[in-house]
Amino acid sequence: MVEVKIVSGICGFETEVQVENESKYQCTVQLRSTCPHVTRMAEKINRVDAMAELFKKGQSQILTASQNLPHVTCPAAVGILKAVEAAAGLALPKDASITFLKKD
C-alpha cells in the first residue's frame, strides 16, 4: 500500500491518499480530504486501472473527475496519480514538490 499526503497550497486543504495494488495494475483508491471538491471527486475513483490512468490518453478516471475542481492548478489529481503509479510498481515512491523561488 502507498500512502501520500497532499497539501494543496494557499487554500489550506489537505488530502490523504491510500492506494493498494490489488492485482495486475488494478488499484483501489481511498481519499480523505478537507476539500469538499476532492471529497466529491473521491466518489468517482474507488478502483482504477493504473495502466489506463498513466498511459492511455483520454482514459484517466482521475483526470476526468478532477475537472470538477475549481482550480486547474490544484495538485490533488497529480498527487493521486503519483500514488497510483507507485502502488502499481511503475515508479519508486519519491516526494515531489513545487517551490516558489521568488515571492513578490
DSSP file (Angstrom, degrees, kcal/mol; ACC not computed):
  #  RESIDUE AA STRUCTURE BP1 BP2  ACC     N-H-->O    O-->H-N    N-H-->O    O-->H-N    TCO  KAPPA ALPHA  PHI   PSI    X-CA   Y-CA   Z-CA
    1    1 A M              0   0    0      0, 0.0     2,-0.4     0, 0.0    19,-0.2   0.000 360.0 360.0 360.0 142.6    0.0    0.0    0.0
    2    2 A V  E     -A   19   0A   0     17,-2.7    17,-2.7    81,-0.1     2,-0.4  -0.946 360.0-169.8-114.0 135.8    1.1    3.5   -0.8
    3    3 A E  E     +A   18   0A   0     -2,-0.4     2,-0.3    15,-0.2    15,-0.2  -0.990   8.3 174.6-125.2 133.8    0.0    6.5    1.3
    4    4 A V  E     -A   17   0A   0     13,-2.2    13,-2.8    -2,-0.4     2,-0.4  -0.952  21.2-145.5-134.2 156.9    0.6   10.1    0.4
    5    5 A K  E     -A   16   0A   0     -2,-0.3     2,-0.5    11,-0.2    11,-0.2  -0.991  13.4-160.8-121.5 129.6   -0.4   13.5    1.9
    6    6 A I  E     -A   15   0A   0      9,-3.3     9,-2.5    -2,-0.4     2,-0.7  -0.952   5.5-166.5-114.1 122.3   -1.1   16.4   -0.5
    7    7 A V  E     -A   14   0A   0     -2,-0.5     7,-0.2     7,-0.2     6,-0.1  -0.940  10.5-158.8-106.5 112.4   -1.1   19.9    0.8
    8    8 A S        -     0   0    0      5,-2.3     2,-0.4    -2,-0.7    -1,-0.1   0.716  31.8-117.4 -74.9 -22.7   -2.7   22.0   -1.9
    9    9 A G  S >  S+     0   0    0      4,-0.4     3,-1.9     1,-0.1    -1,-0.2  -0.976  74.4   5.7 130.9-139.1   -1.3   25.4   -1.1
   10   10 A I  T 3  S+     0   0    0     -2,-0.4    -1,-0.1     1,-0.3    -2,-0.0   0.731 118.4  66.8 -62.9 -24.6   -2.9   28.7    0.0
   11   11 A C  T 3  S-     0   0    0      2,-0.1    -1,-0.3     1,-0.1     3,-0.1   0.782  98.3-137.6 -66.7 -24.9   -6.4   27.2    0.3
   12   12 A G    <   +     0   0    0     -3,-1.9     2,-0.2     1,-0.3    -2,-0.1   0.446  51.3 144.1  83.8  -0.5   -5.1   25.2    3.2
   13   13 A F        -     0   0    0     -6,-0.1    -5,-2.3    20,-0.0    -4,-0.4  -0.477  31.2-161.7 -76.1 143.8   -6.8   22.0    2.1
   14   14 A E  E     -A    7   0A   0     -7,-0.2    20,-2.3    -2,-0.2    21,-0.4  -0.955   4.7-164.3-126.0 145.4   -5.1   18.7    2.7
   15   15 A T  E     -AB   6  33A   0     -9,-2.5    -9,-3.3    -2,-0.4     2,-0.5  -0.995   5.4-157.6-130.9 132.7   -5.8   15.3    1.1
   16   16 A E  E     -AB   5  32A   0     16,-3.4    16,-2.3    -2,-0.4     2,-0.4  -0.937  14.4-165.1-109.0 133.5   -4.6   11.9    2.3
   17   17 A V  E     -AB   4  31A   0    -13,-2.8   -13,-2.2    -2,-0.5     2,-0.4  -0.955  11.1-172.9-122.8 134.2   -4.5    9.1   -0.3
   18   18 A Q  E     -AB   3  30A   0     12,-2.5    12,-2.6    -2,-0.4     2,-0.4  -0.997   9.5-178.6-123.8 126.4   -4.2    5.4    0.2
   19   19 A V  E     -AB   2  29A   0    -17,-2.7   -17,-2.7    -2,-0.4     2,-0.4  -0.991   5.2-171.6-128.0 130.7   -3.7    3.2   -2.9
   20   20 A E  E     - B   0  28A   0      8,-2.0     8,-2.4    -2,-0.4     2,-0.9  -0.982  22.0-135.8-122.4 130.9   -3.4   -0.6   -2.9
   21   21 A N  E     + B   0  27A   0     -2,-0.4     6,-0.2    66,-0.3     3,-0.1  -0.751  25.3 179.0 -83.9 108.1   -2.5   -2.6   -5.9
   22   22 A E  E     -     0   0A   0      4,-2.7     2,-0.3    -2,-0.9    -1,-0.2   0.928  61.7 -22.6 -79.9 -46.9   -4.9   -5.5   -5.8
   23   23 A S  E >  S- B   0  26A   0      3,-1.2     3,-2.6     0, 0.0    -1,-0.3  -0.878 115.5 -17.0-167.9 133.3   -3.9   -7.4   -8.9
   24   24 A K  T 3  S-     0   0    0      1,-0.3     3,-0.1    -2,-0.3    64,-0.1   0.819 129.5 -38.1  34.1  63.2   -2.1   -6.7  -12.2
   25   25 A Y  T 3  S+     0   0    0      1,-0.2    25,-3.3    62,-0.1     2,-0.7   0.476 102.8 131.5  74.4   5.6   -2.4   -2.9  -12.1
   26   26 A Q  E <   -BC  23  49A   0     -3,-2.6    -4,-2.7    23,-0.2    -3,-1.2  -0.814  38.6-174.2 -88.8 115.9   -5.9   -2.8  -10.6
   27   27 A C  E     -BC  21  48A   0     21,-3.2    21,-2.9    -2,-0.7     2,-0.4  -0.868  24.3-142.8-117.9 143.0   -5.8   -0.4   -7.7
   28   28 A T  E     -BC  20  47A   0     -8,-2.4    -8,-2.0    -2,-0.4     2,-0.5  -0.863  21.0-157.8 -98.0 139.7   -8.2    0.7   -5.0
   29   29 A V  E     -B   19   0A   0     17,-3.5     2,-0.4    -2,-0.4   -10,-0.2  -0.969  10.6-174.5-122.7 128.6   -8.0    4.3   -4.1
   30   30 A Q  E     -B   18   0A   0    -12,-2.6   -12,-2.5    -2,-0.5     2,-0.4  -0.991   8.0-169.9-123.1 130.5   -9.2    5.8   -0.9
   31   31 A L  E     -B   17   0A   0     -2,-0.4     2,-0.4   -14,-0.2   -14,-0.2  -0.948  13.3-177.2-121.4 139.4   -9.2    9.6   -0.3
   32   32 A R  E     +B   16   0A   0    -16,-2.3   -16,-3.4    -2,-0.4     2,-0.3  -0.992  23.0 166.3-128.8 125.4   -9.8   11.7    2.8
   33   33 A S  E     -B   15   0A   0     -2,-0.4   -18,-0.2   -18,-0.2   -20,-0.0  -0.984  46.6-145.9-142.8 149.4   -9.8   15.4    2.2
   34   34 A T  S    S+     0   0    0    -20,-2.3   -19,-0.1    -2,-0.3    -1,-0.1   0.494  84.6  91.3 -84.9  -6.2  -10.7   18.6    3.9
   35   35 A C     >  -     0   0    0    -21,-0.4     4,-2.1     1,-0.1     5,-0.1  -0.800  69.1-151.8 -91.7 124.0  -11.6   19.9    0.4
   36   36 A P  H  > S+     0   0    0      0, 0.0     4,-1.8     0, 0.0    -1,-0.1   0.820  96.0  54.6 -64.6 -29.1  -15.2   19.4   -0.5
   37   37 A H  H  > S+     0   0    0      2,-0.2     4,-1.9     1,-0.2     5,-0.1   0.902 109.6  45.3 -71.9 -41.2  -14.4   19.2   -4.2
   38   38 A V  H  > S+     0   0    0      2,-0.2     4,-2.0     1,-0.2    -1,-0.2   0.871 109.7  56.8 -68.4 -36.4  -11.8   16.4   -3.7
   39   39 A T  H  X S+     0   0    0     -4,-2.1     4,-0.6     1,-0.2    -2,-0.2   0.913 109.1  45.4 -60.4 -42.9  -14.2   14.6   -1.5
   40   40 A R  H >< S+     0   0    0     -4,-1.8     3,-0.8     1,-0.2     4,-0.3   0.878 109.9  55.4 -66.5 -37.6  -16.8   14.6   -4.3
   41   41 A M  H >< S+     0   0    0     -4,-1.9     3,-1.8     1,-0.2     4,-0.4   0.856  97.2  65.2 -61.0 -35.8  -14.1   13.5   -6.7
   42   42 A A  H >< S+     0   0    0     -4,-2.0     3,-1.0     1,-0.3    -1,-0.2   0.787  89.1  66.4 -60.3 -29.5  -13.3   10.5   -4.5
   43   43 A E  T << S+     0   0    0     -3,-0.8     3,-0.3    -4,-0.6    -1,-0.3   0.719 102.9  47.5 -64.7 -20.3  -16.8    9.1   -5.2
   44   44 A K  T <  S+     0   0    0     -3,-1.8    -1,-0.2    -4,-0.3    -2,-0.2   0.492 109.3  50.2-100.6  -5.4  -15.8    8.5   -8.8
   45   45 A I    <   +     0   0    0     -3,-1.0    -1,-0.2    -4,-0.4   -16,-0.2  -0.234  57.9 128.0-133.0  48.8  -12.4    6.9   -8.4
   46   46 A N  S    S+     0   0    0     -3,-0.3   -17,-3.5     1,-0.2     2,-0.4   0.890  83.4  21.9 -69.7 -39.4  -12.6    4.0   -6.0
   47   47 A R  E    S+C   28   0A   0    -19,-0.3     2,-0.3    -3,-0.1    -1,-0.2  -0.997  74.9 175.4-134.9 129.9  -11.0    1.5   -8.3
   48   48 A V  E     -C   27   0A   0    -21,-2.9   -21,-3.2    -2,-0.4     2,-0.7  -0.945  34.1-123.7-136.0 155.2   -8.7    2.3  -11.2
   49   49 A D  E  >  -C   26   0A   0     -2,-0.3     4,-2.6   -23,-0.2   -23,-0.2  -0.893  22.8-152.9 -94.6 112.5   -6.6    0.6  -13.8
   50   50 A A  H  > S+     0   0    0    -25,-3.3     4,-2.3    -2,-0.7     5,-0.3   0.858  92.3  53.8 -58.7 -38.7   -3.1    2.0  -13.4
   51   51 A M  H  >>S+     0   0    0    -26,-0.2     4,-2.3     2,-0.2     5,-0.5   0.917 112.1  43.8 -64.4 -42.8   -2.1    1.4  -17.0
   52   52 A A  H  >5S+     0   0    0     -3,-0.2     4,-1.2     3,-0.2     7,-0.3   0.909 114.2  51.4 -66.7 -41.6   -5.1    3.3  -18.3
   53   53 A E  H  <5S+     0   0    0     -4,-2.6    -2,-0.2     1,-0.2    -1,-0.2   0.890 122.4  28.8 -62.0 -39.8   -4.6    6.1  -15.8
   54   54 A L  H  <5S+     0   0    0     -4,-2.3    -2,-0.2    -5,-0.2    -1,-0.2   0.729 132.5  22.6 -98.4 -23.9   -1.0    6.7  -16.6
   55   55 A F  H  <5S+     0   0    0     -4,-2.3     2,-0.8    -5,-0.3    -3,-0.2   0.559  98.3  78.8-127.7  -9.6   -0.5    5.7  -20.3
   56   56 A K  S ><<S-     0   0    0     -4,-1.2     3,-2.0    -5,-0.5     4,-0.2  -0.847  75.3-136.3-108.3 100.6   -3.8    5.8  -22.2
   57   57 A K  T 3  S+     0   0    0     -2,-0.8    -3,-0.1     1,-0.3    -4,-0.0  -0.217  85.4  16.2 -56.7 136.9   -4.5    9.4  -23.0
   58   58 A G  T 3  S+     0   0    0     -5,-0.1    -1,-0.3     1,-0.0    -5,-0.1   0.476 107.0  86.5  81.2   2.8   -8.1   10.5  -22.5
   59   59 A Q    <   +     0   0    0     -3,-2.0     2,-0.7    -7,-0.3    -2,-0.1   0.292  51.0 123.7-116.5  10.1   -9.0    7.5  -20.4
   60   60 A S     >  -     0   0    0      1,-0.2     4,-2.1    -4,-0.2     5,-0.2  -0.610  40.9-167.5 -78.7 115.1   -7.9    8.7  -16.9
   61   61 A Q  H  > S+     0   0    0     -2,-0.7     4,-2.7     2,-0.2     5,-0.2   0.868  90.3  54.4 -64.0 -36.0  -10.8    8.5  -14.4
   62   62 A I  H  > S+     0   0    0      2,-0.2     4,-1.9     1,-0.2    -1,-0.2   0.936 110.0  43.5 -67.1 -47.0   -8.8   10.6  -12.1
   63   63 A L  H  > S+     0   0    0      2,-0.2     4,-0.5     1,-0.2    -1,-0.2   0.881 114.4  51.3 -67.4 -36.3   -8.2   13.5  -14.5
   64   64 A T  H >< S+     0   0    0     -4,-2.1     3,-1.2     1,-0.2    -2,-0.2   0.935 111.7  46.8 -63.2 -45.6  -11.8   13.3  -15.7
   65   65 A A  H >< S+     0   0    0     -4,-2.7     3,-1.4     1,-0.2    -1,-0.2   0.829 104.6  62.2 -64.6 -31.5  -13.0   13.5  -12.1
   66   66 A S  H >< S+     0   0    0     -4,-1.9     3,-2.1     1,-0.3    -1,-0.2   0.617  79.4  84.3 -73.2 -10.8  -10.6   16.4  -11.4
   67   67 A Q  T << S+     0   0    0     -3,-1.2    -1,-0.3    -4,-0.5    -2,-0.1   0.700  83.9  61.5 -63.3 -16.9  -12.4   18.6  -14.0
   68   68 A N  T <  S+     0   0    0     -3,-1.4    -1,-0.3    -4,-0.2    -2,-0.2   0.508  78.7 106.8 -87.0  -4.6  -14.8   19.4  -11.2
   69   69 A L  S <  S-     0   0    0     -3,-2.1     5,-0.0     1,-0.1    -3,-0.0  -0.519  75.4-130.9 -71.5 143.1  -12.1   21.0   -9.1
   70   70 A P  S    S+     0   0    0      0, 0.0     2,-0.4     0, 0.0    -1,-0.1   0.695  90.5  47.4 -71.7 -17.5  -12.4   24.8   -9.1
   71   71 A H    >   -     0   0    0      1,-0.1     3,-1.6     0, 0.0    -2,-0.1  -0.984  64.8-153.1-128.6 126.0   -8.7   25.4  -10.0
   72   72 A V  T 3  S+     0   0    0     -2,-0.4    -1,-0.1     1,-0.3    -3,-0.0   0.712  97.9  62.7 -67.3 -17.7   -6.8   23.6  -12.7
   73   73 A T  T 3  S+     0   0    0     -3,-0.0    -1,-0.3     2,-0.0     0, 0.0   0.455  70.7 124.5 -86.9   0.0   -3.6   24.2  -10.7
   74   74 A C    <   -     0   0    0     -3,-1.6     3,-0.5     1,-0.2     4,-0.4  -0.429  54.4-150.3 -60.7 126.8   -4.8   22.1   -7.8
   75   75 A P  S  > S+     0   0    0      0, 0.0     4,-2.4     0, 0.0     5,-0.2   0.445  73.4  96.3 -80.6   1.6   -2.1   19.4   -7.2
   76   76 A A  H  > S+     0   0    0      1,-0.2     4,-2.3     2,-0.2     5,-0.2   0.926  82.3  48.1 -59.7 -47.7   -4.6   16.9   -5.8
   77   77 A A  H  > S+     0   0    0     -3,-0.5     4,-2.4     1,-0.2    -1,-0.2   0.922 113.7  46.3 -61.8 -45.2   -5.1   15.0   -9.1
   78   78 A V  H  > S+     0   0    0     -4,-0.4     4,-2.5     1,-0.2    -1,-0.2   0.892 111.3  52.9 -65.5 -38.5   -1.4   14.7   -9.9
   79   79 A G  H  X S+     0   0    0     -4,-2.4     4,-1.8     2,-0.2    -1,-0.2   0.890 109.5  48.6 -62.7 -39.3   -0.7   13.6   -6.3
   80   80 A I  H  X S+     0   0    0     -4,-2.3     4,-2.2     2,-0.2    -2,-0.2   0.918 111.1  50.4 -65.9 -43.1   -3.3   10.8   -6.6
   81   81 A L  H  X S+     0   0    0     -4,-2.4     4,-2.6     1,-0.2    -2,-0.2   0.890 108.4  52.5 -62.2 -39.5   -1.8    9.7   -9.9
   82   82 A K  H  X S+     0   0    0     -4,-2.5     4,-2.1     2,-0.2    -1,-0.2   0.886 109.2  50.1 -63.4 -37.8    1.7    9.6   -8.4
   83   83 A A  H  X S+     0   0    0     -4,-1.8     4,-2.6     2,-0.2    -2,-0.2   0.909 111.1  48.2 -66.4 -42.0    0.3    7.4   -5.6
   84   84 A V  H  X S+     0   0    0     -4,-2.2     4,-2.3     2,-0.2     6,-0.2   0.924 110.2  53.0 -61.9 -45.0   -1.3    5.1   -8.1
   85   85 A E  H  <>S+     0   0    0     -4,-2.6     5,-2.4     1,-0.2     6,-0.7   0.913 113.3  42.4 -57.2 -46.3    2.0    4.9  -10.1
   86   86 A A  H ><5S+     0   0    0     -4,-2.1     3,-1.3     4,-0.2    -1,-0.2   0.904 112.9  52.3 -69.6 -41.9    4.0    3.9   -7.0
   87   87 A A  H 3<5S+     0   0    0     -4,-2.6   -66,-0.3     1,-0.3    -2,-0.2   0.859 108.1  52.0 -63.6 -34.9    1.4    1.5   -5.8
   88   88 A A  T 3<5S-     0   0    0     -4,-2.3    -1,-0.3    -5,-0.2    -2,-0.2   0.498 116.6-114.5 -80.5  -3.0    1.3   -0.3   -9.1
   89   89 A G  T < 5S+     0   0    0     -3,-1.3    -3,-0.2     2,-0.3    -2,-0.1   0.712  83.9 120.8  78.5  19.9    5.1   -0.6   -9.1
   90   90 A L  S   <S+     0   0    0     -5,-2.4     2,-0.3    -6,-0.2    -4,-0.2   0.485  80.4  12.4 -95.1  -4.3    5.5    1.7  -12.1
   91   91 A A  S    S-     0   0    0     -6,-0.7    -2,-0.3    -5,-0.2    -1,-0.2  -0.962  82.4-105.3-161.3 153.7    7.7    4.1  -10.2
   92   92 A L        -     0   0    0     -2,-0.3     2,-0.4    -3,-0.1    -6,-0.1  -0.602  47.6 -99.2 -79.5 146.0    9.5    4.2   -6.9
   93   93 A P        +     0   0    0      0, 0.0     2,-0.3     0, 0.0    -1,-0.1  -0.537  58.6 156.3 -69.2 122.2    7.9    6.3   -4.2
   94   94 A K        -     0   0    0     -2,-0.4    -8,-0.1    -3,-0.0     0, 0.0  -0.984  43.6-108.2-148.6 133.7    9.7    9.7   -4.1
   95   95 A D        -     0   0    0     -2,-0.3     2,-0.3     1,-0.0     0, 0.0  -0.276  32.1-163.4 -60.0 146.0    8.5   13.1   -2.9
   96   96 A A        +     0   0    0      2,-0.0     2,-0.3   -17,-0.0    -1,-0.0  -0.904  11.1 178.3-124.8 157.5    7.7   15.7   -5.5
   97   97 A S        -     0   0    0     -2,-0.3     2,-0.4     2,-0.0     0, 0.0  -0.990  29.5-140.4-155.5 163.1    7.3   19.4   -4.9
   98   98 A I        -     0   0    0     -2,-0.3     2,-0.5     2,-0.0    -2,-0.0  -0.997  27.6-171.1-124.4 122.6    6.7   22.8   -6.4
   99   99 A T        -     0   0    0     -2,-0.4     2,-0.6     0, 0.0    -2,-0.0  -0.965  18.5-141.1-123.1 123.6    8.8   25.6   -4.9
  100  100 A F        -     0   0    0     -2,-0.5     3,-0.1     1,-0.2    -2,-0.0  -0.717  13.2-170.3 -79.5 122.3    8.4   29.3   -5.5
  101  101 A L  S    S+     0   0    0     -2,-0.6     2,-0.4     1,-0.3    -1,-0.2   0.792  75.6  29.7 -84.2 -30.0   11.9   30.8   -5.7
  102  102 A K        -     0   0    0      0, 0.0     2,-0.6     0, 0.0    -1,-0.3  -0.993  66.5-168.9-134.0 126.6   10.7   34.4   -5.7
  103  103 A K              0   0    0     -2,-0.4    -3,-0.0    -3,-0.1     0, 0.0  -0.921 360.0 360.0-119.1 105.9    7.6   35.6   -4.0
  104  104 A D              0   0    0     -2,-0.6    -1,-0.1     0, 0.0     0, 0.0   0.426 360.0 360.0 -98.8 360.0    6.5   39.1   -4.8
